[in-house]
């Protein structure tokens, strides 16, 4: 096959077959001396593919020219939040205060009159759990503080001569009732303190997990409410990491807020007071000095370390983004033999993460060493003071044990001050991006007075949000009018004009086709109708009402879409079709599948409608995915149908069947179809010809052919292309 041009066609079974076949959906591969080059129309651009793993000298230079560091959303860009390009006007302290307030509402929910009974009962249950947790915490602290005293009394109750007695001769009887009771009390106290702590954790876990679920749901719901521009600029891997880290941090921050910060402060105050009461102000002064130095050192070093954690998060997001992006584009990687390039990109991200992690670990070691040094100095000082008092006869040996026990008892909350402050700071950093994401305002939002669009068979009825009919019109409910539309896509700080005063109308029940060269604004018009974008100028009316005055949800409920690129859930075929109407029965799903000519294909699979389609539907061919998309659009039974290249991945026979079905469906719907294959739209009620963002012609197929204008030129070029393909096919067959 060297030196020859081979035409490969994607069949409905999804495989690339080695034979010269149909005129549609062709993948052309040209064999060259340096490798294989894949040429349009399958890819929009062509690059040489090298068969070996040694890239040419210009490779790194060329890659760095186009490579953005994996940052569709500004990886590494100063001022970004977790690489999502989200900026906040609040300071770091204000953001963290806002997070704490939000979480506090979930720990202690406010009960209002507008809440239903189930919500009120749930809030009361959470409050009871919080109260029980605090009670267990207080009880545990009281028991814990008794442990050093029991140990002191135990030591003081032992006879002094015991130290010279053979230990083997000591039994419970000779030990005495009081020391034995203190030993038992000491053990019971430690066990009780531990038991209360674990029971507290178990009781409060319900509160923490409820907060995680509710906050996670709010953020996830908000992400879905954001506009198209946000989702075009986001990176799936980065976004998933932000949500994952944010959710994991909620539980830790809640536990720290409730069980560490306030209780530790109280415990420090109690221990300091006991020291002052039993041993005087000098001991208390040493304790306070130790705590002050320990806290100041911890806060200072932790704030310095924060930058390393942010770098780790950023680089982890970058690595995760590259993994997801590479795996989602698995086929593209294979087409160009760029596995090594993908591995190198991932390794570069891991290398950066490794450097940041090493800095974080080294600084953590410095923090731990300094904390231990400060505590050891304080412990030595207070032990020296106590021994001095014992030598002076002002204290007992048991007091030495008490001081040691209290200070080590204090080491636990002191360690919490260090580790909890460090971890809370880290957790708050992890949560900043998630809460910033939650606060992101969509570029498109319903106006305060937006009304509900509810198409009927006679007139369009507009229902306000309170359920009152606010307006009616004699216009047909699915009449669509585009008036003087202007729109430009933002591109790297600039704008790329697409629509330049586009105007036309679609009457109810009509099937109208949009044709024109790529980039003339066909898909943009459909996206605007579905309210993915708002026009810069001009207006779109639906049933005689400006779409800006209608709620987005109600408009979208009235529109079914067959997209140009069909992406399916990693679920069953039945689920993906059922997605068009989740309330539809199995029989309705099967009926829709039959109308889309996918039913027989589904039955040929081992598991039928329960067949898993794979991530993005990769287990299905392009034609099969497109028919699934058509089936779920049919199932939605919406009065408006938008089809963006609905048959681009189908063979000619299936294409004809699908178009006939769309015509049948179109009798009861207003249909807009985008088509490059002009043969598929010749029977449409009207054809709108776009060129450079403007309507240049409109009419039926016969009218436009007779006009001899832009449409006629497009039709002639397409026919010539098919003739050339037939000629090439005949030449290849004869060789």
Helices and strands as residue ranges (DSSP letters): E 5-10, E 16-17, E 26-32, E 35-39, E 48-49, H 59-66, H 92-107, H 117-157, G 160-164, G 167-169, H 172-175, H 177-225, H 228-233, H 236-256, I 257-261, H 262-279, H 281-328, H 330-335, H 339-391, H 397-438, E 452-454, E 460-463, E 469-473, E 480-491, E 494-506, E 511-515, H 522-529, E 537-542, E 545-546, G 547-549, H 552-557, E 559-562, H 573-578, H 586-595, H 599-603, G 608-610, H 622-636, E 640-644, H 652-666, E 670-674, G 678-681, E 686-691, E 694-699, H 701-707, H 710-734
